Amino acid sequence: MTGGDSVAGAVYALPMKRGRFWILIIVLVGSFVSIATMQRFYHSKFGTAFGRVVDAADGSGIEGAQIELYAEFERGGDGGDVMKLPLKVETGEDGAFRFKSTVGGEFRLAVVHPLYAGFSKEAVKIESSAENNLGVVELSRR
């Protein structure tokens, strides 16, 4: 090899390294854009649902009540399998509850606690990408 060949090789390799650098930059930028798009999709499809469970006699919050949202979704279009989707949370000290990620649709709301009579409500509507206030549920002691 002559001295000129090695210089030409070094000059030729320099643009290739820059090209790889720009490809890496494009891939990284594309990844961040994809993550941002996924987050926007997630937040546009899911909402939250919240409320409070109280004692009917004195209005105090009931801790430890089990809150369940049930929905039925049909998979595969007409004649497909039916999938039942229960979402479950428990009330805190003040009787408050929150479902952090819910899809929109109609649900059945059920509340149970060992010391109180149960509660159930059909056709509870939840909107996607919204804060859905399910209100106050009053339970009576058994």
N, C-alpha and C positions, 0 to 999 in steps of 0.2 A: 504494500500500500504506500502511496505517496503522501506527502504532507497535505497536499490539496484535497485528497480524498477524505482524510479525517476531519478537516475543517468543513467540507461540504456535508459530511455526515452529521456533524454537530449542529450545523445550521438547519438541516432538514429535521433533526430530532426536536429542536426547540419548538416549532409550531405544533408538533404532535403533542407535546406535553401541555401546551396551552389549550389545545383542543380537548384533551382529557379533563383539564381543569374546568373548562366551560361546561362540559357534559356533566361533571359532578355538580356544579352549581345549578344547572337546569334540573337535575334529578332531585336535589335538595329542595329547591323552590317548589317543584311539582308536588313533593311530599307534603310540604306545609300547606299548600293550597288544597290538597286532598283532605288533610286533617280538618281544616277549617270548613270545608264543604260537608264532611261527615258530621261535624258538630252542629252545623246549621240544620242539616237534615234531621238529626236526632231531636233538636229542640223544636223543630216544626211539627214533628209527629207525636211527641209525648208531652203530656201536661202533668199537673199535680192535682190531687184531691185532698181536701182537709176538712176537719170538723171537730166536734167536741161531744163527749158523752157525759151526761150529768144525772144525778139522782133527782127523780121527779119530785120528791118531797121537799128537799131543801136547796136544790140547784148546785150542789157541790160537785166538782169533777170526780169521775169514777176512774181510778187507776186500775190497770190490768185488764180492761175489757178487750176482747178480741174483735177486731173489725175485719170483715171480709167483703170483697167485691167479686162477684161472679159474672162471667160473660160467656156466651157460647159463640164460637166462630166456626163457620163451615169451611173446610179445606177442600180444594179441588173443584170448586164451583158446584153446579147442581148434582145432587146425589153423593157429594163427597163426605168424608168423615166429619163428625162434629167434635170439636175440641173445646172442652170446658176449661176456662181460665180463672182460677181463684187467685186473688191478690190478698195478702194478709198483713195486718199490722196490729200493734197493741197500743192502747192509750197510755199516756204518761201520767205523772202525778196529778196534773190539773184536768185530766180527762181528754186532753187534746190528742188528735191523731193526724197523720199525714201519709198519703201515698205519693212517693216521689216521682215515679215514672208510670204514668197510665196512658193507654191509648184511648182515643175517643170512641164513644159508642154508648150503648145502653147496658147498664149493669144492675144486678140485684145486690143491695146492701144488706148485710146481716151483722148484728151486734150480739155478742154473748158474754156473759159474766156469771160465775157460779152463784153469786148472791142475789142476782137480779133476774127478772123475767126477760126473755130474749126480745129482739126487735128485728123486723125484716121489712124491706121496702123494695118493690119492683120498679123497673123502668127508671132508674136513676141515670140521668144523662150527664156524660162527661165529655167536655170539648177537648180536642187535641190542642196542644201548645197553649194552654190556658191554666190559670189558677181557678180551680173549681171548688167553691165553698159548699160542702154538703150539709152545713147547718149544725144545729144542736139536736142530739138524740137524747130523749129523756127515758130513763129506765126506772121501773118500780121494783122495790124490794119484794122478794118472794114471801 
